[in-house]
């Protein structure tokens, strides 16, 4: 009488427990944080030695620059957050991201043509090429999921 293979008794050998490395990780983090603080202090020491009037430079040049361009800094931060969210959207729902790229690029192309008709041709050309790039990327994203649009490279 034969016994099926999946019904044979098996011996399970346990794997040894993993060594605890929590202390090592926290020690590594403390060393990294300390080294970072020490390097920042060293950079401050070098900068203050080379430029003893750094406070005046800050008051005369850097502070007005910050007040003048703070909307630009906020815009860059917003773009980084939105760009990362779009990256996640592309990663999880690539087909729908491609569809939204195609729709947005079509609207952008429409806007470029209207801008060209109104007389601002140089800006319209740049916007139109951006729309072409976006629509091409949209079709690449759609074709990664939708088989009939996929082009095989040989």
C-alpha positions in Angstrom: 0.0 0.0 0.0 1.4 3.4 -1.1 1.0 6.5 1.0 0.7 9.8 -1.0 3.7 12.1 -0.5 1.7 14.9 0.9 0.4 12.7 3.8 3.8 11.5 4.9 4.9 12.7 8.3 7.4 15.5 8.3 9.9 16.6 10.8 10.1 20.4 11.2 13.4 21.7 12.2 13.1 25.1 13.9 15.4 27.9 12.8 17.5 29.4 15.5 16.2 32.7 16.8 17.6 35.8 15.2 20.1 37.7 17.4 18.8 40.9 18.8 20.4 43.8 17.0 18.3 46.5 18.5 21.1 47.9 20.6 23.4 47.9 17.6 20.9 49.8 15.5 20.3 52.4 18.2 24.1 52.8 18.7 24.6 53.2 15.0 21.9 55.9 14.9 23.5 57.7 17.9 26.9 57.7 16.2 25.4 59.0 12.9 23.5 61.8 14.7 26.6 62.7 16.7 28.8 62.7 13.6 26.2 64.9 11.8 26.1 67.4 14.7 29.9 67.5 14.9 30.2 68.1 11.1 27.7 70.9 11.2 29.6 72.5 14.1 32.8 72.2 12.2 31.2 73.8 9.1 29.9 76.7 11.3 33.4 77.1 12.8 35.1 77.2 9.3 32.4 79.6 7.9 32.7 81.9 10.9 36.5 81.9 10.7 36.5 82.7 7.0 33.7 85.3 7.2 33.6 87.1 10.5 31.0 89.5 9.2 28.6 86.7 8.3 25.9 88.3 10.4 26.1 91.5 8.3 26.0 89.4 5.1 22.8 87.7 6.4 21.1 91.0 7.3 22.0 92.8 4.0 21.7 90.0 1.4 20.2 86.8 2.6 17.3 88.1 4.7 15.9 90.3 1.9 16.3 87.4 -0.5 14.2 85.2 1.8 11.5 87.8 2.1 11.3 88.4 -1.6 11.3 84.7 -2.7 9.3 83.0 0.1 6.4 82.2 -2.3 8.9 80.5 -4.6 10.1 78.3 -1.7 6.5 77.4 -0.8 5.8 76.6 -4.5 8.8 74.3 -4.6 7.7 72.5 -1.5 4.1 72.1 -2.8 5.5 70.8 -6.1 7.7 68.2 -4.3 4.7 66.9 -2.3 2.4 66.8 -5.3 5.1 65.2 -7.4 5.6 62.5 -4.9 1.9 61.8 -4.7 1.8 61.6 -8.5 4.7 59.2 -8.3 2.7 57.0 -5.9 -0.4 57.3 -8.1 1.6 56.2 -11.1 3.0 53.2 -9.1 -0.3 51.9 -7.9 -2.7 52.8 -10.7 -0.5 53.1 -13.8 -3.3 52.8 -16.3 -5.4 55.6 -14.8 -2.3 57.7 -14.4 -1.7 57.3 -18.1 -5.3 58.2 -19.0 -5.0 61.4 -16.8 -1.7 62.3 -18.5 -3.3 62.0 -21.9 -6.3 64.1 -20.9 -4.1 66.8 -19.2 -1.7 66.9 -22.2 -4.7 67.3 -24.6 -5.9 70.3 -22.6 -2.3 71.7 -22.5 -2.1 71.3 -26.3 -5.4 73.1 -26.7 -4.1 75.9 -24.5 -0.9 76.1 -26.6 -2.8 76.4 -29.8 -5.0 79.2 -28.3 -1.8 80.9 -27.1 -0.3 80.7 -30.6 -3.4 82.1 -32.2 -3.4 85.1 -29.7 0.2 85.9 -30.9 2.6 84.5 -28.3 4.1 81.8 -30.6 7.4 81.2 -28.7 5.6 80.3 -25.5 3.1 78.2 -27.4 5.8 76.2 -29.0 7.4 75.3 -25.6 4.0 74.4 -24.1 3.1 72.4 -27.2 6.3 70.3 -27.0 5.6 69.8 -23.2 2.1 68.5 -24.2 3.6 66.2 -26.8 6.0 64.8 -24.2 3.3 64.3 -21.7 1.0 62.6 -24.1 3.8 60.2 -25.2 4.4 59.3 -21.5 0.7 58.8 -21.0 0.6 56.3 -23.9 3.6 54.5 -22.5 1.8 54.2 -19.1 -1.4 53.0 -20.7 0.4 50.5 -22.9 2.2 48.9 -19.9 -1.3 47.7 -18.8 -3.3 47.6 -22.0 -1.9 44.8 -24.2 -3.2 46.0 -27.7 -1.1 49.2 -27.4 2.1 47.5 -26.4 4.9 47.6 -28.9 7.5 44.8 -28.5 11.1 45.8 -29.0 13.4 43.4 -30.8 
